[in-house]
């Protein structure tokens, strides 16, 4: 299961992102709307991905430094916004979960 920590200052944006992530069966997310809560969650749970969205640049720098120092293998996504599909595509891309290896039919009408 993909463990995701979402950090966004705007509570509405945070809840929307958590809702989008919750639609994926193999993804689990928790969220924080400030850096102290984010650090607490990060220390208490193991995450595969940290998404930072709409936070102060100084806080962003602080959180990126903490994450990369403690768990350098954890991916960080700086998310500027977009629709549901775009967020999922960004997560899939950064986590290397693209559908490139799925079989594709060149011509579905050919017998």
Protein Blocks (a to p, Z undefined) as FASTA:
>chain_A
ZZdddddfblklmmmmmmmmmmpmkbccdddfbfklmmmmmmmpccfbdcdehiafklmm
mmmmmmmmmmmmbccdddebdcfklmmmmmmmmnopafklpccdfblmbZZ
